[in-house]
Amino acid sequence: MTRLQGSDLLALGFMTFALFLGAGNIIFPPSAGMAAGENIGLAALGFLLTGVGLPLLTIVALARVGGGMALLTAPLTACGEFFSGLLPLSYRLVVLVFGSFSLLVANQGLTQLISISVPVLVGLYPLAIVLVALSLLDNRWLSPRQVFVPVMSVTLVFGLVDGFAAAGFSPLLPSLFSKLPLAGESLGWLLPVLITLLLASLLDRLQGKAQGALA
């Protein structure tokens, strides 16, 4: 088991503090309660799972793979390094451009942010949930890549469909997606992803046995 350094523990501690004591995660939005109506219990449960449970699982996944402050800040560094290598731009310029863009977006009105962020978040939620779950279970497979790739690919398809539906493009989408189990609760991706996970895991086991027999 990887032993976390003091800076890692401090970073994870602040993250946990923000998750459970941040106002956005412990106060159920009145607007969400009004929109939920009689289903306020399910809405509060969904708010708890997505606002606290999912970030907490992310912390557990980071701790399991030995991630700390460096891993938490790696996306920022990787973004600058990737685009500076892809484009004829310096690392500093790329960081300044992305930072300025983020600052501009953060200062938009709440209505504009919600109209843009809701479809994006709806599309990303399945990917985030499945990715965290697979990260917690990666030691159960002989070849994690053979499981991750097909499962995440199927999840990506349904994430895009849910995102387009949330953006108001439902009439343009195949009706098959709306007929799946739990599609009304935006969980139509769950059953196909579970079936893909089962098949990929079974194939991983069968290939492992075949390689063992040849050895």
Beta strands, then each sheet from edge to edge (+ up, - down):
end
